[in-house]
């Protein structure tokens, strides 16, 4: 129904004279079909949905009230405007008709001009409603497209920044892809857990995955002689290295100040600052303990350590998956949130699959496939 000339009207009346008068009145402006009773009306509507039904009430078999009730009970026909046109003119008759969902009630004997005016009014309303619904759907689709584009832009920007930081770090590009997947897997698994369900909704999980690559962005502020060293760091150098969590937090805090507190960087800031905190309070930079540590930091902590263990570095060979799992199990309640460790243990096969998928070196793939005998 693009305009009124394309509208279809079904006239339902068991009196031939009434059908002929109504059809003759309306067929100059609309496509008109007729039915002689309720049963045939429902059959016609089942084959081709009209834009409006003019419906008598007193008819043999299925009466007009029942026809209206059935139309309104069916999701495919409930939106068809029904106008009763009947000799039943008592208040209770009209009340019943409107309660059943009719949009109008015309009593016989009817005036032709009144019928034409009311039919036109209801068809205009129906057409306007359809146009509005179509525009709403189009607008919603456009919003979805723009939202996806914005999200993709944010994600690509984050990965570019993180990749740039990785060029100064002995860690590799695969580390970014792997840790993103680890964090998402943990968050998805824990979102139904009573301790995490209020925090881990779908939007938050998306933002956590998007933000994970920036966890070590602060390493750009660490001198090369420390960051790239293959030797054990001196106490002073280690203190300098630990400052990368503060550098990262401060850089993201400055960016967030420009974008507003509700920016997508709010979790990146948390992760950068808190992913080296430990459950028992022995971590850095603040020495937070237990649930003082943001959930984002707790998830990132385990993801980061697991990946460090199974990855090749200039100063070490990759560790077998099974041994990495054992180390994390031993640190349950010490380094890591016990609930996050429990989730990891249920997801360990998925972790290994992600690690294999995004492995940077053949040695890593060998270690991941060999649960016991690979070297550390």
MINU-191464 format. One record per residue (C-alpha): x, y, z. Coordinates in pm, whole numbers, plus 50000, padded with zeros to 5 digits. Layout:
N
XYZ/...
REM end
This chain:
376
500005000050000/502035029349865/499105053949848/495315053549889/494645043449528/496395010549596/494415002849910/492184972149930/488864971450115/486924940050202/483144944550242/481524916950450/477704916450459/475104889250409/472664913650243/473264917049872/471904952649849/474274964850119/477244948149948/476384963649613/475904998749753/479144997849952/481154982949664/479795008849422/480565036549669/484165026149726/485445009649408/486125043049239/488835050049495/489995015649615/490254979449516/487114963649665/486314927149730/483184912949895/482254883850122/478774871250204/479514857650550/482154854350821/483564821450695/484194833750342/485604866350480/488244847650680/489114826850375/489564857750159/491704874750424/493814843350455/494644845150084/495184882750054/495284906750346/493074937550289/493994971950415/490564976450581/487514955050655/483934968350658/482204942150869/478544934550937/477734917951271/474564897751221/475464870750969/474794833250944/477444810251087/480384830851209/479134865351308/481054897951279/482144898551641/483794864551605/485454874451277/486934905051449/488064884551749/489884859751525/491554887151324/492834904551635/494074871551784/496274864551482/499594883151458/499314883051079/495954901451076/495684919851407/496714953151254/493964953350987/491544981551077/488034967551127/485014990551088/481704975551200/478764985950982/475574971851133/471994977551236/472884969351599/472895004051751/472764998352127/475545011752348/476474976752463/476774965652100/479194993652020/481124988252343/481614951552262/482794959951913/485404984552034/486584960452305/487194934552036/489524959051861/487414976751599/488585011651502/485085024651419/481385016151436/478835027751177/475115020651222/472615012850949/470985028650766/474295044850673/475085076650481/477315070750177/479385101950236/479915092450599/481135057750501/483515072250241/484885097750487/485465072650766/487045046750536/489385073350394/490345085550741/491245050650864/493175042150548/495145074550577/495975065450938/497015030450833/499175043750550/500795069350782/501495042451041/503115020150780/505275048550649/506345056851005/507135020451081/509205017450762/511105049150843/511685037151198/513035003951071/515295021950823/516505045451095/517205016451331/519164998651059/521135030250986/521915034451356/523094998251370/525345003551070/526795035651214/527295018851552/529134989951390/531285014051193/532145033751508/532945002051700/535154989451418/536925022951400/537575022251772/538824986451758/541154992951466/542495024551633/543225005351951/544964977151765/547065001851566/548185019651883/548864986652058/550774973151758/552935004251755/553744998752121/554584962352049/557354973251811/559334984252117/558524953252317/559974918352283/556394905652282/554754899451944/551654909251748/550034875851823/549984885352189/547384912152113/545074888451927/545414860352181/544824880852493/541744897252340/540224862852289/541234850452635/539614880252805/536404876652609/536204839252677/536614844653053/534094872953059/531484853452860/531914823653093/531594844553408/528704866953304/526184843453465/528234840253786/526534858354079/529704877954160/530134890553805/526674891553646/525934927853742/529134939353573/529554916453273/526764925953035/527204922352658/528324958352604/530924956252879/532284923552741/532664939352397/534524968852549/536774946252757/537764926452450/538334958552255/540404974052535/542604944052617/545304952252358/546164984252545/547104966652868/550844972852816/550655005652625/552655022052902/555755002552801/556425029352540/557645050152834/560185024352953/563785028952831/564965003852569/567894992252781/565344979453034/562494969452808/564704949852564/567084935352819/567674897652811/569274898553153/567634897953493/566694933453586/568304951253877/565974962254158/566104998254031/565424987553672/562524965853788/560984995753966/561295015353642/559704986853447/556774985553688/555985021753612/554595011353272/551225005053439/551175041153561/552365054753226/549605035753049/546945047253294/548035083553266/548075083352884/544615067852864/543325090653138/544395120852932/542665106752624/539545099052825/539445134752953/538995146052593/536365119852510/534385120552835/533985096053123/531695073152922/534275068052648/535325033552533/538715039452699/537425036453055/538134999153069/541445002752885/542545026753159/541515001953431/543224972853259/546484991653198/546665002553562/545514971253743/546454940153545/549614934953753/547754935954084/547574902554266/544714887054460/546854884254775/547874921054763/551494915854654/551094931054308/551664966054175/551264995654137/548844999554430/549074966254611/545304961254581/543904929554734/541004906754643/537904924154515/539594957954546/541094949054207/538774958453919/537244928553744/538794940253419/542244938453577/541574903953724/540594889953386/543554906053211/545974893753475/545264857353404/545094862153028/548444880453027/550254855053244/548964824953051/550064840452725/553474849652862/553994813652974/553094797152642/554874823052425/558394823352287/560554852652396/564144862252319/565044850652669/562954818652688/561284790452495/557514785352507/556124764952795/553774735252733/550124743052781/549704717253059/552544732153260/551154767353218/547814754553348/549484739453652/551274771953734/548024791553716/546264765453934/548974769054199/548494806754197/544744804454258/543964827354550/547504841354540/548104858554210/544644852654063/540984856054160/539874820154245/536684823754042/538634835353737/540964805453773/537964781853794/536634797153473/540024793253307/540214756453402/536864750453237/538024769652930/541604757252903/540964738552576/539544770352428/542614789652549/544914764752382/542864767052060/543214804952054/546924802152125/547394777851836/545294798951602/547304830651664/550724815251736/553694835151608/556294807551602/556434770651520/558004764251860/554834777552024/552634754651817/554824724851905/554684732752276/550924737652268/550374704652089/552724685852319/551194687052669/554264674052856/557634671652689/558294706052541/561064726752696/560414757652896/
REM end
